[in-house]
Amino acid sequence: MALFLLDYGAGNVQSLANSLRTLGHTFSWITQPADFDNASILIFPGVGAFGTAIEHLESRGLLAPLLQYIQSGRPYFGICIGMQILFESSSESPVPGLGVIPCPIELFDSTDKSVPHMGWNSADLVDLSAPSQSSYYYFVHSYCAKYNPEKYPDATEWVYSTTQYGQELFISSVRKGNVFGTQFHPEKSGEAGLALLDAWLRKPGFDTTSGRPAPPRAPQSQHRLTKRIVACMDVRANDEGDLVVTKGDQYDVREKAEPASSTLVTKTAGAVRNLGKPVALAARYYAAGADELCLLNITSFRHSPLQDQPMLAVVRAAAECVFVPLTIGGGIKDTVDPDGARRSALEVAGAYFRAGADKVSIGSEAVYAVERLRASGTGDGTSAIETIARVYGRQAVVVSVDPRRVYVDPQTYDGPYKDELVMGRPDGAENERGKAWWYQCTVSGGRESRQLSVVELARGVEALGAGEILLNSIDRDGTGLGFDLDLIDLVKRNVKIPVVASSGAGSKEHFVQVFQDTGAEAALAAGIFHREEVRISEVKGALQSAGINVRT
């Protein structure tokens, strides 16, 4: 059997390639229309925008041969965009789909939930006779095929499983004849996803169970999207030029010298704090059950990201052993190489997607983009957020926000951020009682403040096309005092995209607290995981005990 993968030229397909190699399957790539004739099994994975995928396939002469392949009866597996193009259209783009399934792709309703739908959710089989198998799979999408048998009765014969998100029920997988497709990403769904891939490849007609059997039903009051636990690794070169995972207090990552009175001499004083090798730690966190991993390059590729080969190598190596989503951050911006060559943020992001990243994180450049947006009243289409989201979809763009508190007199303050003021809680920390503050955004890792509030930034990046906010806190970073709940709640109330809480976690109880007291979809930690002061399994155990839905 000749297995081929179809790369339409924009989405991240490296993750699937890595999964197949891990499972022991060999494959070839579709590079020209004639390759379809040689394929006896075809997988089309994709992350990105519907219209971009169709246009790229057409421009390379691959769209018509793809439809002919599907109509030939040979096995086809479409993942995410690879499933969506089977439908007749998408509200994301005016270009038509293949029309194999008589139903449109539509935008989620964000009234009662965050969009994109991002994280681990279950899939309910519509065939009650199939064997029960309850698993969580990783979803990341803003558009879906909504399950509506009354409106689209001819599409129901394709429905293999449905998934609920908020009050909406959508088609999470399709299966009919030679065609199988999933909205979720099996290549990023850990062991459950790998097992599904392997089962289908070994016998394409195999009953690829993708969830707990359930008949088509009306949406219930609760969906089963889990809260995500993210392990973050700050990566930088040490003084010898090796990339290491580091962590500091208030962004200072160098070891401190011993007090003068100490009789001990610290040989590493002044050196970059080394908490391990990035690939080894990534593998450890994947094995420990992390739902996502984040690699942030905090010093490298400031001037030449595409020539930063060590970091690209780290991403490639991590993606080969990690089968959950991987976010890469640092230097995702328009740059000029030392030789004068201009590199766009889109080009930089593309290099990391091809290396195995699933999302890119943008920091300071997002602040500058929102400043321009506020000055002109509209996005100019050139920012890193806009250009990357246009090609890869907004779900691929994370904005990392670094705000700090600015204390003011609550009795006299009448500045521009009076509607955003946070008041110290009477039962809160003693040093916060009776105080008021707003949150000011910073750039360059917190070293420079900008006249922009966190609410202005959050709303701005959402308008420009960001799909997720990684919300740090300069005040809480490295303190172990817990997440800044006021900050997280403030941002969540002002945006409809998912928010990852970051900075300040010092115990498993802090994770319980942030999910109970705010609407954050995920929580991130670094140092406490690196030093094994708290383990991911302990965090998830505490969340389960508190009745919070997590993937175990």
Wavefront OBJ file of the C-alpha trace (Angstrom):
o trace
v 0.000 0.000 0.000
v 1.484 3.360 -1.046
v 0.746 6.007 1.595
v 0.973 9.644 0.462
v 0.623 12.903 2.404
v -0.757 16.046 0.808
v 0.873 19.323 1.859
v -0.997 22.287 0.437
v 1.977 24.530 1.173
v 0.954 26.532 4.216
v -0.184 24.402 7.161
v 1.984 22.496 9.582
v 2.245 18.924 8.300
v 5.474 18.048 10.072
v 3.598 16.919 13.179
v 1.726 14.276 11.204
v 4.917 13.151 9.465
v 6.579 12.739 12.863
v 3.611 10.752 14.175
v 3.657 8.389 11.202
v 7.393 7.759 11.534
v 6.954 7.069 15.252
v 4.246 4.526 14.399
v 6.542 2.841 11.869
v 4.723 3.887 8.692
v 6.539 5.040 5.568
v 5.074 7.582 3.184
v 5.709 9.854 0.235
v 4.631 13.409 -0.468
v 2.213 14.621 -3.112
v 4.333 17.129 -5.028
v 2.608 17.148 -8.416
v -0.769 16.079 -9.876
v 0.637 12.805 -11.242
v 1.468 11.631 -7.693
v -2.226 11.007 -6.991
v -2.118 8.115 -9.474
v 0.534 6.390 -7.366
v -1.304 6.743 -4.058
v -3.359 3.908 -2.648
v -3.890 5.707 0.701
v -3.977 9.490 1.107
v -3.896 11.703 4.198
v -4.518 15.438 3.916
v -3.612 17.221 7.173
v -3.874 20.948 7.516
v -3.895 23.919 9.827
v -4.927 27.225 8.346
v -7.582 29.196 6.584
v -10.144 27.500 4.342
v -9.731 29.897 1.443
v -5.940 29.796 1.573
v -5.969 26.009 1.405
v -8.296 25.928 -1.618
v -6.371 28.657 -3.431
v -3.007 26.982 -2.835
v -4.320 23.635 -4.064
v -5.741 25.278 -7.183
v -2.573 27.242 -7.927
v -0.525 24.035 -7.809
v -2.982 22.091 -9.929
v -3.855 19.740 -7.060
v -7.515 20.516 -6.338
v -9.132 18.655 -9.250
v -6.844 15.582 -8.869
v -7.688 15.514 -5.147
v -11.416 15.334 -5.893
v -10.781 12.641 -8.512
v -8.800 10.631 -5.954
v -11.633 10.830 -3.405
v -14.189 9.799 -6.035
v -12.009 6.822 -7.040
v -12.883 4.947 -3.847
v -9.337 4.802 -2.498
v -8.932 5.490 1.273
v -8.811 9.161 2.234
v -8.213 10.679 5.690
v -8.726 14.443 6.037
v -7.586 16.238 9.183
v -8.941 19.691 10.155
v -8.744 21.646 6.855
v -8.412 18.266 5.159
v -11.899 17.453 6.464
v -13.409 20.924 6.032
v -12.663 21.150 2.304
v -14.952 18.124 1.799
v -17.892 20.401 2.596
v -19.610 22.656 0.093
v -18.498 26.039 1.457
v -17.146 27.969 4.442
v -18.188 31.324 5.847
v -14.467 31.942 6.379
v -13.984 32.455 2.632
v -16.098 32.965 -0.523
v -14.298 30.176 -2.413
v -16.279 26.902 -2.677
v -15.193 23.603 -1.175
v -15.194 20.232 -2.892
v -18.908 19.760 -2.228
v -18.576 16.086 -1.281
v -20.634 16.666 1.876
v -23.788 18.815 1.369
v -23.352 21.120 4.332
v -21.497 24.424 4.959
v -18.730 25.248 7.411
v -19.773 28.083 9.733
v -18.261 30.284 12.442
v -18.875 29.299 16.062
v -21.258 31.496 18.022
v -19.128 33.313 20.614
v -22.068 34.423 22.771
v -21.486 31.836 25.487
v -17.908 30.741 24.877
v -14.459 31.640 23.607
v -13.637 31.310 19.920
v -11.488 29.619 18.651
v -12.546 26.304 20.178
v -9.132 25.402 21.508
v -8.188 22.457 23.675
v -9.104 18.888 24.519
v -12.701 17.789 24.041
v -14.491 14.484 23.607
v -16.259 13.121 20.546
v -19.569 11.246 20.757
v -20.156 8.482 18.210
v -23.549 8.523 16.578
v -23.466 4.738 16.063
v -24.659 3.100 19.270
v -23.491 -0.323 18.082
v -19.828 0.755 17.986
v -17.653 -0.289 20.951
v -17.363 2.300 23.703
v -14.061 4.151 23.868
v -13.929 7.462 25.733
v -10.970 9.647 24.762
v -10.109 13.311 24.533
v -8.728 14.794 21.338
v -7.144 18.131 20.585
v -9.231 20.711 18.715
v -8.160 24.142 17.470
v -10.608 25.863 15.107
v -12.965 28.823 14.788
v -15.200 27.318 12.090
v -17.116 24.052 12.151
v -19.801 21.992 10.458
v -22.754 22.481 12.796
v -24.874 19.407 13.403
v -28.312 20.252 12.030
v -30.178 17.191 10.700
v -33.349 19.195 10.017
v -31.593 21.763 7.849
v -29.021 19.449 6.235
v -30.589 15.955 6.241
v -28.377 14.664 3.408
v -25.261 15.411 5.464
v -26.290 13.181 8.377
v -25.224 9.994 6.590
v -21.645 11.314 6.764
v -21.648 12.060 10.492
v -19.464 9.703 12.502
v -19.166 11.686 15.731
v -20.376 14.964 17.205
v -18.845 17.221 19.825
v -20.476 19.817 21.996
v -18.946 23.226 22.637
v -21.036 25.591 24.687
v -24.590 25.265 23.417
v -23.518 24.193 19.938
v -23.230 20.664 18.610
v -20.896 20.212 15.663
v -19.610 17.390 13.477
v -16.246 16.317 14.859
v -15.637 13.440 12.443
v -17.134 12.092 9.211
v -17.035 8.641 7.698
v -18.620 7.169 4.608
v -17.222 4.607 2.237
v -13.558 5.322 1.617
v -13.624 8.723 3.347
v -12.726 9.425 6.960
v -12.160 12.894 8.390
v -11.621 14.508 11.776
v -11.974 18.101 12.897
v -9.611 17.315 15.762
v -5.896 16.633 15.335
v -4.991 12.996 16.080
v -1.306 13.811 15.526
v -1.543 16.267 18.459
v -3.837 14.165 20.646
v -1.237 12.122 22.508
v -1.546 8.369 22.785
v -5.254 8.350 21.890
v -4.588 10.164 18.645
v -1.631 7.980 17.719
v -3.740 4.872 18.324
v -6.503 6.181 16.052
v -4.026 6.982 13.261
v -2.370 3.594 13.528
v -5.680 1.720 13.511
v -6.922 3.495 10.386
v -3.636 3.033 8.523
v -3.397 -0.661 9.288
v -6.948 -1.189 8.117
v -8.585 1.873 6.526
v -11.974 0.194 6.869
v -11.380 -0.331 10.605
v -14.043 1.052 12.915
v -12.019 4.045 14.100
v -13.834 4.690 17.353
v -13.419 8.309 18.344
v -15.343 8.733 21.539
v -18.117 7.506 23.784
v -21.114 6.279 21.767
v -24.101 8.576 21.937
v -27.030 9.187 19.614
v -27.429 12.581 17.982
v -28.868 14.825 20.644
v -29.735 18.382 21.491
v -26.918 20.359 23.112
v -26.698 19.959 26.868
v -25.896 22.611 29.463
v -22.259 21.549 29.790
v -19.600 20.673 27.253
v -16.571 18.584 28.143
v -13.795 20.874 26.970
v -11.028 20.397 29.502
v -8.933 23.006 31.224
v -5.378 22.885 29.865
v -2.131 22.693 31.813
v 0.757 24.203 29.864
v 4.434 23.640 30.635
v 6.549 26.583 29.510
v 10.286 26.590 28.847
v 12.228 29.837 28.542
v 15.103 28.981 26.217
v 18.264 31.022 25.762
v 21.925 30.555 24.997
v 24.238 30.358 27.990
v 27.667 31.966 27.998
v 29.115 28.935 26.209
v 26.565 29.204 23.403
v 24.469 26.161 24.362
v 20.692 26.466 24.442
v 19.326 25.784 27.919
v 16.011 26.099 29.725
v 16.232 28.878 32.278
v 13.954 30.724 34.669
v 14.429 33.836 36.700
v 12.817 36.050 39.267
v 11.353 39.159 37.646
v 12.989 38.172 34.341
v 16.549 38.011 35.790
v 17.909 34.621 34.686
v 21.448 34.791 36.057
v 22.547 33.044 39.216
v 23.034 35.264 42.247
v 26.313 35.503 44.146
v 26.349 34.317 47.754
v 26.170 37.048 50.429
v 29.558 38.460 51.426
v 29.237 36.852 54.847
v 28.842 33.406 53.354
v 31.778 31.031 53.617
v 30.624 29.311 50.420
v 31.803 30.327 46.970
v 29.200 29.847 44.239
v 31.072 28.915 41.098
v 28.032 29.622 38.922
v 27.354 33.122 40.261
v 26.544 35.375 37.318
v 26.023 32.481 34.923
v 22.756 31.828 33.084
v 20.585 29.621 35.284
v 20.458 26.171 33.686
v 17.403 24.057 34.501
v 17.877 21.489 31.774
v 18.002 20.851 28.052
v 14.878 21.971 26.163
v 14.226 18.759 24.208
v 14.731 16.514 27.234
v 12.404 18.654 29.348
v 9.799 18.765 26.584
v 9.808 14.964 26.394
v 9.521 14.740 30.173
v 6.524 17.060 30.279
v 4.793 15.225 27.453
v 5.215 11.951 29.340
v 3.948 13.633 32.512
v 0.664 14.615 30.846
v 1.135 18.269 29.884
v -1.670 19.350 27.568
v 0.532 21.782 25.673
v 4.164 22.876 25.627
v 5.550 26.339 25.053
v 9.141 27.129 24.027
v 10.002 30.822 24.341
v 13.360 31.935 22.986
v 14.064 34.862 25.291
v 17.355 36.127 23.855
v 18.117 34.563 20.488
v 17.048 35.446 16.946
v 16.696 39.097 17.836
v 18.278 40.109 14.540
v 18.296 37.024 12.329
v 15.596 34.510 13.306
v 15.890 32.385 10.179
v 19.617 31.961 10.758
v 19.059 30.826 14.340
v 19.575 27.195 13.401
v 20.055 25.841 16.960
v 16.539 26.925 17.943
v 15.061 25.509 14.751
v 16.849 22.261 15.551
v 15.334 22.294 19.052
v 11.848 22.677 17.592
v 12.403 19.842 15.111
v 13.759 17.512 17.793
v 10.990 18.351 20.273
v 8.297 17.815 17.626
v 9.667 14.336 16.949
v 8.945 13.160 20.498
v 6.067 15.382 21.611
v 2.553 14.706 20.310
v 0.683 17.565 21.935
v 0.552 21.178 20.675
v 3.820 23.100 20.635
v 3.985 26.907 20.729
v 7.157 28.789 19.749
v 7.814 32.389 20.710
v 10.526 35.022 20.428
v 11.546 37.070 17.414
v 8.401 36.448 15.342
v 8.600 39.795 13.561
v 9.781 41.522 10.395
v 13.584 41.579 10.447
v 16.591 42.347 8.290
v 19.428 39.813 8.159
v 23.039 40.952 8.554
v 23.448 40.626 4.782
v 20.545 43.028 4.187
v 17.943 40.403 3.279
v 14.475 41.280 4.559
v 12.556 38.581 6.400
v 8.852 38.956 7.127
v 7.167 37.740 10.286
v 5.125 35.405 8.076
v 8.313 33.897 6.684
v 9.750 33.435 10.172
v 6.534 31.838 11.432
v 6.448 29.550 8.386
v 9.927 28.257 9.163
v 8.847 27.286 12.677
v 5.609 25.710 11.501
v 7.561 23.606 9.022
v 9.935 22.610 11.828
v 6.999 21.267 13.850
v 5.473 24.190 15.753
v 1.693 24.441 15.945
v 1.349 28.029 17.172
v 3.615 31.065 17.320
v 3.708 33.567 20.154
v 4.114 37.280 19.439
v 5.109 39.746 22.159
v 6.406 43.275 21.702
v 5.394 43.408 18.038
v 1.768 42.980 19.092
v 2.009 46.067 21.313
v 3.385 48.173 18.463
v 0.668 46.856 16.136
v -2.093 47.839 18.573
v -0.541 51.272 19.022
v -0.783 51.744 15.241
v -4.327 50.375 15.275
v -5.397 52.859 17.934
v -3.752 55.744 16.084
v -5.388 54.981 12.731
v -8.572 53.244 13.809
v -7.936 50.199 11.626
v -5.370 47.502 11.053
v -3.054 48.137 8.116
v -2.826 44.443 7.185
v 0.945 44.337 7.627
v 1.352 43.371 11.273
v 2.686 39.953 12.249
v -0.706 39.083 13.762
v -2.627 39.927 10.608
v -0.288 38.361 8.061
v 0.146 35.083 9.955
v -3.549 34.749 10.822
v -4.517 35.398 7.207
v -2.511 32.390 6.001
v -2.561 29.981 8.945
v -5.787 30.990 10.676
v -6.151 32.992 13.883
v -5.843 29.819 15.985
v -2.123 29.712 15.079
v -1.399 33.151 16.590
v -0.810 33.625 20.321
v -0.048 37.041 21.807
v 2.113 37.082 24.928
v 1.207 40.050 27.148
v 3.507 41.441 29.870
v 1.589 43.973 32.000
v 2.551 45.510 35.333
v 0.492 47.304 37.937
v 0.428 51.095 38.124
v -0.849 52.183 41.534
v -3.017 55.297 41.804
v -5.008 57.086 44.491
v -8.547 55.694 44.176
v -10.021 58.889 45.610
v -8.404 61.322 43.181
v -7.514 59.363 40.028
v -9.437 60.623 36.993
v -7.149 59.362 34.241
v -7.971 57.478 31.029
v -8.012 54.096 32.761
v -10.432 54.860 35.584
v -12.923 52.337 34.176
v -10.241 49.638 34.329
v -9.155 50.251 37.917
v -8.837 47.238 40.165
v -9.423 47.740 43.870
v -7.537 45.766 46.482
v -9.807 43.207 48.093
v -10.621 43.607 51.811
v -9.761 39.933 52.282
v -6.820 40.035 49.887
v -3.115 40.465 50.487
v -2.476 42.944 53.276
v -0.246 45.151 51.127
v -3.039 45.509 48.522
v -5.933 46.496 50.781
v -7.196 50.007 50.181
v -5.109 50.395 47.031
v -6.120 50.772 43.394
v -4.260 50.110 40.186
v -4.493 49.650 36.435
v -2.348 47.382 34.289
v 0.182 48.952 31.937
v 1.640 47.025 29.008
v 5.367 46.642 28.478
v 7.734 45.527 25.735
v 11.215 43.990 25.611
v 10.516 41.473 28.352
v 9.120 44.052 30.748
v 12.024 46.459 30.426
v 10.052 49.276 28.735
v 6.584 50.550 29.601
v 4.152 51.781 26.947
v 1.166 54.096 27.322
v -1.248 51.263 26.661
v -3.430 49.373 29.112
v -3.838 45.619 29.165
v -7.507 45.975 28.193
v -6.601 48.146 25.196
v -3.983 45.618 24.140
v -6.242 42.590 24.604
v -9.079 44.111 22.618
v -6.659 45.308 19.971
v -4.960 41.970 19.322
v -8.337 40.244 19.163
v -9.451 42.745 16.516
v -6.251 42.196 14.523
v -6.774 38.424 14.438
v -5.005 36.831 17.407
v -6.519 33.529 18.503
v -5.244 33.310 22.073
v -3.693 35.481 24.791
v -0.849 34.286 26.998
v -1.333 36.563 29.995
v 1.780 37.094 32.102
v 2.192 39.280 35.179
v 5.440 41.108 35.854
v 4.336 41.676 39.442
v 3.715 37.982 40.120
v 6.456 36.380 38.024
v 8.654 34.140 40.168
v 6.872 35.009 43.416
v 4.957 31.760 43.976
v 2.085 33.828 45.397
v -0.453 32.555 42.886
v -1.876 33.881 39.643
v -3.047 37.488 39.490
v -6.759 36.686 39.510
v -7.836 40.300 39.104
v -5.732 40.681 35.974
v -6.999 37.441 34.452
v -10.633 38.216 35.225
v -10.263 41.732 33.770
v -8.910 40.459 30.456
v -11.388 37.570 30.203
v -14.289 39.984 30.605
v -13.046 42.059 27.690
v -12.241 39.471 24.998
v -13.853 36.428 23.412
v -10.649 34.541 22.586
v -9.075 31.988 24.957
v -6.768 33.191 27.737
v -3.830 31.281 29.232
v -3.083 32.356 32.817
v 0.631 32.702 33.552
v 3.013 33.924 36.274
v 2.911 33.310 40.006
v 1.928 29.653 40.404
v 3.526 28.188 43.496
v 1.260 25.292 44.409
v -1.326 22.942 42.934
v -4.010 24.890 44.790
v -3.195 27.966 42.722
v -4.303 26.118 39.580
v -7.584 25.155 41.226
v -8.096 28.753 42.291
v -7.484 30.284 38.870
v -10.004 27.970 37.200
v -12.600 28.386 39.924
v -12.328 32.171 40.161
v -11.744 33.168 36.512
v -12.788 32.034 33.060
v -9.243 31.197 31.927
v -9.105 28.255 29.542
v -5.563 27.229 30.471
v -2.891 27.820 33.091
v 0.846 27.845 32.522
v 3.814 27.317 34.792
v 7.551 27.013 34.355
v 9.884 27.129 37.361
v 7.800 25.020 39.724
v 7.617 22.288 37.087
v 11.320 22.542 36.193
v 12.365 22.268 39.841
v 9.712 19.588 40.466
v 8.287 21.561 43.369
v 4.879 20.694 41.894
v 4.247 17.919 39.388
v 1.738 18.041 36.558
v 0.079 14.871 37.861
v -0.432 16.567 41.247
v -2.008 19.594 39.570
v -4.412 17.447 37.587
v -5.255 15.370 40.623
v -6.141 18.506 42.572
v -8.255 19.808 39.688
v -10.141 16.523 39.428
v -10.808 16.522 43.158
v -12.237 20.023 42.811
v -14.579 18.879 40.024
v -12.688 20.669 37.250
v -12.568 18.777 33.972
v -9.028 17.851 32.875
v -7.425 15.319 30.567
v -5.776 12.473 32.475
l 1 2 3 4 5 6 7 8 9 10 11 12 13 14 15 16 17 18 19 20 21 22 23 24 25 26 27 28 29 30 31 32 33 34 35 36 37 38 39 40 41 42 43 44 45 46 47 48 49 50 51 52 53 54 55 56 57 58 59 60 61 62 63 64 65 66 67 68 69 70 71 72 73 74 75 76 77 78 79 80 81 82 83 84 85 86 87 88 89 90 91 92 93 94 95 96 97 98 99 100 101 102 103 104 105 106 107 108 109 110 111 112 113 114 115 116 117 118 119 120 121 122 123 124 125 126 127 128 129 130 131 132 133 134 135 136 137 138 139 140 141 142 143 144 145 146 147 148 149 150 151 152 153 154 155 156 157 158 159 160 161 162 163 164 165 166 167 168 169 170 171 172 173 174 175 176 177 178 179 180 181 182 183 184 185 186 187 188 189 190 191 192 193 194 195 196 197 198 199 200 201 202 203 204 205 206 207 208 209 210 211 212 213 214 215 216 217 218 219 220 221 222 223 224 225 226 227 228 229 230 231 232 233 234 235 236 237 238 239 240 241 242 243 244 245 246 247 248 249 250 251 252 253 254 255 256 257 258 259 260 261 262 263 264 265 266 267 268 269 270 271 272 273 274 275 276 277 278 279 280 281 282 283 284 285 286 287 288 289 290 291 292 293 294 295 296 297 298 299 300 301 302 303 304 305 306 307 308 309 310 311 312 313 314 315 316 317 318 319 320 321 322 323 324 325 326 327 328 329 330 331 332 333 334 335 336 337 338 339 340 341 342 343 344 345 346 347 348 349 350 351 352 353 354 355 356 357 358 359 360 361 362 363 364 365 366 367 368 369 370 371 372 373 374 375 376 377 378 379 380 381 382 383 384 385 386 387 388 389 390 391 392 393 394 395 396 397 398 399 400 401 402 403 404 405 406 407 408 409 410 411 412 413 414 415 416 417 418 419 420 421 422 423 424 425 426 427 428 429 430 431 432 433 434 435 436 437 438 439 440 441 442 443 444 445 446 447 448 449 450 451 452 453 454 455 456 457 458 459 460 461 462 463 464 465 466 467 468 469 470 471 472 473 474 475 476 477 478 479 480 481 482 483 484 485 486 487 488 489 490 491 492 493 494 495 496 497 498 499 500 501 502 503 504 505 506 507 508 509 510 511 512 513 514 515 516 517 518 519 520 521 522 523 524 525 526 527 528 529 530 531 532 533 534 535 536 537 538 539 540 541 542 543 544 545 546 547 548 549 550 551 552
